[in-house]
Amino acid sequence: MLGFRLPAKPAVQRAVRLTYGFQFFFGLLLWVPIFYQYQKLVGLDDGQIFGIQSIYYIVFCLLEIPTGMIADRFDYRTSLKAGAAVLVAANLVPVFLGSYTGFLIHFILIALARSLVSGAQSAYLYEYLHAHGEGEHYLRVEGVGRAYSLIGKIVYWPVIGLLMAWNLPSPYWLTALNAAIALAFALKLPPIPGGRRAAGKTASLLAGVGGALSALRSSRWLFLLMVQGIAMFTLVRICQVNLFQPILESKTLSVNWYGAVLAAMTVFEALGAARPHRLRRAIGPVASVFTLTIVMALCLGFIVPAGTVPTVLLLCVFAVATGISFPIQKQLLNDSIPDSRYRATLLSMESIVDRAVCALVAVALGAYLSAGRLDEFLVLSATVTCVAMGLLAVLLLAVRKHRSDRRPPTKRTAPAEQEAVPAAAPATSA
């Protein structure tokens, strides 16, 4: 199992394996490499295709916080089951309605499904492990689960073009089948023991939003970590989705190699995701995420003078840093949340800001590319990220010192924020 031994308790082993299965099949969207070409084949033009994508991001942002509130108010498992069920329906729509309307409905449902799952999946795993006294395994479990989901893409994405040639809508109905399998895993997930009783839930949806905002206002540490996470997510999303092809095109690499480069990056990301604990143990969680974010930014900057082969190598280094950083950052955020009743809502808040910032950066990127200034954009991105990380590091140190100065010597350290502060010791909050 990617070199990771599961916790000894049979109940925890079963829950972790079910979580792996859910994550693998829910994330296995087989149509991702071909959806643009598929929509062109069924008669959509570029304006319609990118218009649908814009609507998708808007809908995702609008739904992210409400769905996180629902997960906090009711049950994480309910949210996961609903997300998988919606994903089944979403992927059947293009099979029976291959038109602009069909694809618009398809992507709106995809946005709903992903927003239902995005905060709830991480929150369920974190709460379940801590409820069983196995919270120290969260980082490894999260990383290995992400690695498995990436391996699935490596295996299946290269052959999806052949599947489409055999049967045009096959990527969609096969993805619907994957979503149905994910639903089966979600239905078998065990409840969190003692962790989601009525007394521990938010009293109402509106109270959930207010409580989450209050928790965020009360924790400057959590707020700053969210800002750092937004910077990291934006770098990854923009590089892997928006910059990937323009970068390779600028290095005169044949389009025939794009798939191989993307597969190589995914392999390195999976390797990094399976081993996040080593760096965390060496320099601590906070230093890890800051260091990795700076490494990713420098990779983009060094691409400018690099040739074709060095560029591919830099993209692979970027991918390794991505794989290592996400599990560490997720645990750091979870450990810093002061009230577990608002966990999914707070994670959804970060996610919605992530995507909103990505949308703004993508608009700026479009303007730079139209003007033929890709290199300038890469250097600017690297510079701004490094400066921002430096400022955030100073602010985090100031927050830590302020809390240390105010802490009475006889009191015990608060479990939420302060256990995430030490550089070397693992954070363990309830």
N, C-alpha and C positions, 0 to 999 in steps of 0.2 A: 504493500500500500504506500508507494512512493517513499519508503523508508520510515514511515510513521506508524508506531504501535498505538492502537486505540486504548483509551482508558480501560481499566480492569473491570469495572462494573458492567454486567451484561446489559442492563437497561440503557446505560449510556452508550454502549457499543451499538445497540440496535438503533437508537435515536440518531446517532452520528451517521450510520450507514444509510438510514432513510433520508437524512438531510443531504448526503452526497448524491443519492439517486435523484432526489427532487431537483437539486441544483444542476446536475448534469443534463437532465432531459428538458427542464424548463428553459435553460439557456441555449439549447441546441436548435437554433433557428436556421434551418438548412437553406433558406432562400436568400440569406444576407449577401452572398457573393454575386447573385444573379438578379436581384429584384429590379434593378434599373433596366437591364436588358429585357427582362420579362415584361415589364410594363410598356416598354417600347414595342414589343412584339404584339401586344394586345391592343395597340392603337393610341396609347397616351403620348403626348408630346412633353418636351422638357419643362415647359411652363407648368403643366399639370402635375408632373412628377415632383418637382421641387416645391410647388405650392402645397401638395399633400404633406411633404416633409416639414414645412413650416407649421402647418396646422398640427401635425403630430407633436412637435416640441411645445407648442402653446398648450395643447390639451394635457400633455404630461405635466407641465408646470402647474396647471390649474387643479389637477387631480392629486398631486403628490401629497400635499398636506392633509386634505380630507381623508384620503385612504390610510395615511399613517395614524390619524385620529381614530378611525374605525378599528384599526388593529389594536391600538391601546385601549379602546373602550370595550371591545368584545374579547377577541382571542386571536393571537398570532396565527394559529393553525387555521382558523376560519378564513383569515385574509389570504393565506397561502392556497387554500383549496379554491377560494373564489378566483384568485389570479390564474390558477391553472385551468379552471373551467372556462374562463373568459378567453384564454389563449387558444383553447381548442376551437371555440367558435370563430375567433379572429382569423385563424388559418384556413378555415373552411370557406370563408366568404369569397376569396379570389377564385376558388375552384368552381363555384357556382355563379359568380357575378364578376366576370373579368372586364370591368369597365372603370371609368373614373370614380363613379359612385361606390362601386365595390371596393376599390383600393382605399378610398377615403374612409369607409366604414372599417376596413381591415386595420388601418393604422390607428384610428381612434380607439379601437378595441385593444390593439397592442399596447397603446399608451396606458389604458385602464389596467390591463393585466400586469404590466411591469410596475406601475405605481402601487398596486395592491401588494406586490411581493417585495419591492426594493427595501423598505425599512423593516418589514415583518420578518423576513428570513434571517437577517443578522440578529435581530432582537430575540427571536425564538431560540436560536442556537446559544446565544450568550446567556440568556436567563435559564435555559435548561441545564447547561453545564454548571452554572453557579448553584442552582438549586440542589444539585447532586454533589456539591463539593469538589467539582472537577474544573473549576474556572481557569486553572492554570493551563489547561489544554486548549483553550479557545483559539489562541493564535495559530497553533499548528493545525487544528481542525479546519479553521477558516481558510488557511493557506492551501492545504491539501485539497479541500473542496473546490477552490478556485482552479487549482492545477488540473483536476479531473475535468472540469467544464471546458478548459482550454484544449485538453487532449482530444476531447470529442470533436471539437472544431477542426483540429489538425487532421483527424482521420477522415471526416466526412466532407468537408468543404472542397477538397481537390476533385472529388468525383461528382459534384452536384451538376456540373455542366453536362456530363454524360447522362445523368438521370433526366434532365430537362429535355435532352435530345430524344430520349426514349419515350417520355411522356411529359408533355409540356407542364401541366400543373403538379407533377409529382413532388417537387420541393415543398409545396404548400400542404398537400394532404399527408405527406410523411412528417412534416413539422407538427401538424395537428395530432398525429399519432404519438409523437414525442410528448406533446402537451398532455395527452390523455394518460400516458405512463407517469408523468410528473404528478398528475392529479391522484393517481393510485398511490403513489408514495406519500403525498400530503394527507390522504385519508388514513394512513397507518401511523402518522406521527403521534407519539404519546403526549399526553398533557404535561405541562410543567407542574411538578409536585409542589403544591402550596404557594405557587407564585402568581396565580392569576385568579384568586378568589375575588368575589364581588367587592370586598373591602379594599382591595388593592387596585381597583380599576378607577378610571376617572368618572366623576359623577355624570357628566354630559359631554357631548362633543365640543360645545363652546367652552366649557370649563377645561377641556383637554388642551385647546389652543392657548387659553389664558395661562394654564399651568405650565405648558411648555415654554411660552415666552417668559414667564416669571423665572423658571429654572435657568433659562439662557441669560437673563439679565443678572441673576444672582451669581453667575459663574463666568468671570472674565476669562478664566483659563479655558473653559469649554468654548467660548466664543472665538478666542484666538486660534484654538486647534481647528475649529470649523473653517476659519479663513485660510489656514494652511492647507486643509484638505481640498478646499475649492481651487486653490492655485495648482495643486498636484493633479486633481481630476481634469482641470482645463488643459493642462499641458498634455496629458495622456490622450484625452479625447480629440484635441485638435491635431495632434501628431498622427494618431492611428486612423482617424476618419478623414480629416480635411487636408492635411499636409502630405500624407504618404505618397500619393500619386504625383503631385506637383514636384516633390523632392526628387523622386526617381526619374521623372521626365527631365528635370533640369540637369541630371547627370547623364543624360542620353542613354539610359538603360532601356532595352527593348521591353515593350509591354508584355512579351511572353514570359519575362522573368518576374513580373509583379507578384504573381501567385506564389512562386517559390520564396521570394523575399518575405511575403506576409506569413507564410507557413513557418519560415525560420524564426521570425520574430515571435510568433505564437509559441514555438517550442521553448525559446529562451524565457519567455514570460512564465510559462508553466514551470520551468525549472526553478525560477526565482520564487514563484508562489509556493512551491513545496518546501522551501527552506528559509522562511523569513526569520525564524528564531535565532539563527546564528548571529546575524548582524545586531539584532535587538539585544542579545545577551552581551555582545561585545561593547556596544556604545550606548545602549539604552533606547527606549522607544521614541522619545522626543528627538534625540539627536539622529536617530535612524531616518525618520520621515523627513527631517530638514535636509540631511545629507543627500538622501536619494532624490529629493525634489531638485536640489542644486545640480546633482549629476545629470538628471534628465534635461535640465535647462542647458547645461554646458554641451551635452550631446547635440542639441539643436544648433547651438552657436558654432561648434566645430564642423558641422556639416557644410557650412558655407565654403571654406577653402578646400574641403576634402574631395578626393576623386571618387570614382564609382565604388570600388571595393571598400575603401575606408568608410564611405557613407553607409554601406550595408552593415559594416561592423558597428558603427556608431548607433544605427537603428536597433541592432541586436542588444547592445549595452543598454540603450534606452528601455528595451523590452524587459531585460533582467531587472532593472531598477523598478519598473512598473510592477512586475510580479512580486517582488519583495515588499514593496511599500504599501500596497493596498491592505493586506491582512494586518500589518502593524498599525496602520492608521485607523482601521476599523476598531481594533481592540482599544487603542488609545482613546478614541471617541467614546466607546461604550463605557470604559472605566471612568471617564470624566463626567458622565451624566449623573447629576446629583439625585434624581428621583426616577426610579425605573418605571413609574406609571406613565411617563411621557417619552419613553425610549424611542418607540417607532415614530412618533410625531417629530421629535427632534432630529432623528436621522433623515426623515423625509424633508424637513426644512433645509438641511444641508444639501440634499439631493436636488431640490428645486432651485436653489441658488447656483449650484454647480451648472445646471443646464442653462439657466438664464445667462450666466457669465459666458458659457460656451457659445451661446447664440450671438452675444455681442462681439466676442472675439472673431467668430466666423464671418460676421459682417465686415469687420476691419480687414480680415484676411482676404476676403473677396476683392476689396478695393486695392490692396497691395498687389494681388495677383494680376488684376486687370491692368495695373500700371507697370507690370513686369518687375516688381520689386520684392521678389520672394526672399532673396538674401537679406535684404534690409529687415524684413519681418522676422526672420529667424534670429538675427542678432538682437533686435529690439526685444523679442520674447525672452531670450536668454538673459539679457541685461535686467529687464524689469523683474523677472522672477528672482534672480539672485539678490537684487536690492531689496525686494519685498521680503524674502526669507530672512535677510539680515535684520530688517526692522522688526519683523515678527519675533525673531529670537530675542532681541533686546526687550521687547514688551513682555514676552513670556518670563524672562528672567526677573523683570521688575515685579510682575504679578506674584511669582514664587517668593521673592524676597519680602514683598508686602505681607503676604499671608504668614510667612515665617515670623516676621516681626510682631504680628498681632496675635500669634498663637500663644496661649498661656502655657507655661512649662509643665503644668500638671495634667493638662488635657491630652487626650489621645488624638492622633491624626485622623481627620475626616476621611472616610473610606472612598469618597468619590473622586475628588479632584486631586488630593494630596498624594494618593498612592500612585497616581499617574506621573508624578513629578520626578522621582528619583531617576537618575540616568541609567543605572545598572539593574536595580531590583525590579522584578516583574510586578505589574500592577494587579491587584486582586481586590475588586470591589464586589459587594453583594449585588 
